[in-house]
C-alpha cells in the first residue's frame, strides 16, 4: 500500500511545508497536481530536477493518481522552462496527464493559485485542495514517492546554491549536511561577510549560522553580502518594524491591492491590519481579523509597499495574537476572483529588481556533486505534525537509510533516517548527530 511505504520512507512535502505525503495518498480526489512552478527569485532547483529526473517524477505522479483514484494529473510548469517541459512531456500519459503552463509571476506556485490555474476551482477560505477534489505535490515530493516504491527512504535533498557564490549550481546533498559545505560546493562565497536565505528570499528564513543543516524541506541557499538591502530589512526586530509602521503607514492600500490572496477573492486586507499597530488602542482584534487568511508570501512587504514597511510581519503578528486569544475569523462572503487580478500580477524580473538581486540571476545547472560530510545532524522535526523520537543511542553504528527517529503510528509525522554510514555521537529529542 502506497501510504504505508511513504510513511516508512519518511516522504514529506519537499516544497517547504513538509506535510507528510502518506496522508495525501490516503485521500480520494479528481486531480493530482504537480507543483513545478518554483516562483522564489533566484532558485531554479525544481526546473533542474524536472530536466534531469522527469521519468521518476512522472512515475511518482502516476502512483499518487492510482492511490487517490484521480482521473487526471496536471503538471504546473512555467512556460519559460522549455527544457523542463520537454523532458516531462516525453513521459506523460497523454490520456490522463496534461501540462498546465504558467507565466513567470510571483507567487504562481502558491497552492491556492496553482489549483485555480489548473482547474478553475477556488479553495474555500482557510481550506485545503482536498476540499475541491485536488491533491498538490511538489515535483521533488513526487520523485521521492517513486523512490519510496523502490524502498528508498528520504536521505538526500535536491537544492540550489546561488547568489554571491562563485559557481551557482544544483545538486543532491545528504540530509543533515552543514550549510558551510553547501557553500564550499558552489565554489565558496564571493564576499567575506554574508548571510544565507534558506529556501527563498520571500518565504524563506535568514541565517548567519554556517553550521545549520539541510532538512527534507530545504530548497536551497541564497548567499548575499552582509550589507545587502535585504539583510538590513530582515534583521530588524518586530518592535522596530511595528514602530516604523505605526509612524509611517499612510493607508495607501497598495499592500492589499497587490495581495495574491485578496485578488483571488479572500478577505486578506493588510492595510487594515497595519491599523492595529497603533492608530487606536482599541479594536486591534477587529483589524487583525484581516490577517488570518494571509499566506505570508511577503509580496506586500518586499514589493508593494512604497514606504518599505512591514505589512506581512504585521499579519504574522496578528495571526499569532488572535490564535493566542482563541479567536477565529470565518469569511462570510463567497470567494470571487477580483476583476483586476490578471492585471496586477508581479513578474519575477520586476520583483528581482525591487529586491536588488538582479545581478545574481544566473542559471544553477545540475552538477554531479557527491558530498561526503564527515558528520551530519539529523533534526527530529523536519515536517508538519509531531517530532520524531530518536530510536538510537550514543555509540550505535548506523547505515545510510536506517531509521534514527520514529513517529508513533497514531500520530501525524514522519520517520527520519540516517543519511550516511557512521556512529551516533549524540541523540536528543532535537536531533541525532552521526560521525562518518
PyMOL commands that set and color helices and strands:
alter all, ss='L'
color gray80, all
select helices_A, chain A and resi 2-8+21-25+45-68+82-89+111-119+129-132+139-149+179-185+229-234+238-248+254-257+260-264+270-277+284-291+299-304+311-324+341-343+348-355+358-360
alter helices_A, ss='H'
color red, helices_A
select strands_A, chain A and resi 31-36+72-78+97-102+105-106+134-138+156-163+169-174+194-198+205-207+220-225+346-347+375-379+389-390+397-398+403-406+416-417+422-427+431-435
alter strands_A, ss='S'
color yellow, strands_A
deselect
rebuild
show_as cartoon
